[in-house]
């Protein structure tokens, strides 16, 4: 008992600095506070490692401010290995419950990030993206079994249990040479493969059918944002090979009043602009940020000019 308590205390002390992702997650309350007093328009970049590595927030803020001839503020909320389900709960936990809403949320994604079928990482979801207010409804929705509820509750209240995989990763990285780099590279390959089924340059889903894919979380996320007066923008992220959006996902986005940003990045982003075959490198980041700032600046200008 004493040993377990000691380990839990150590886990709680280490939790905010376990890795760069935990540092980022523990900064969400600060980001929410800064957003509340930020210069309008307040823009949140919401996504995962694709946006973490793919958008230069300082350059985006500078470009949009210059285009609008007045300041704006840009915040990045980009925890790695997350998708629509995670974004739904973390936005509610850190921003809705604190009353800190941006004017615009820009969500970057590739095909497998939007469906409900994205892998459920229950420990991480319950530990880092849920609060006492929404933990019960989350478990009712995501893992209603007795085992699932027990894992979710333990993960939420125990740093040792909730962050167990991260602790295992740290130990493995310490004792196995190149473990961290190798595992990260493998994860990137697997993520890219999910977006490009083997032997095809385009996803296997075409036409109006999307067998096995549902988008309830995406629907809930958009509606939650719109309820609080936030304008959601969805931007398909560049990949080394072309890919297309599931027509059902497109319909959910458009029918709920969100904006889908599409268009060629100029100059074009090629394979050499990716750092690892999945994430944008420095040149790709700069080009994509310039594209995004141009599109957002135009939309913001049009919105302001049409306002009474």
Buried (B, 14 or more C-beta within 10 A) or exposed (E): EEEEEEBBEEBEEBBEEBBEBBEBBBBBEEBBEBBBEBEEBBBBBBBBBBBBBBBBBEBBBBBBBEBBEEEBBBBBBBBBBBBBBBBBBBBBBBBBBBEBBBBBBBBBBBBBBBBBEBEBBBBBBBBBBBBEEBBEEBBEBBBEEEEBBEBBBBBBBBBBBBBBEBBEBBEEBEEEEEBBEEBBBEBBEEBBEBBBEEEEEEBEBEEEEBEEBEBBBBBBBBBBBBEEEBBBBBBBBBBBEEBEBBBBBBBBBEEBEBBBBEEEBEEEBEEEBBBBBBBBBEBBBBBBBBBBBBBBBEBBBEEEEEEE
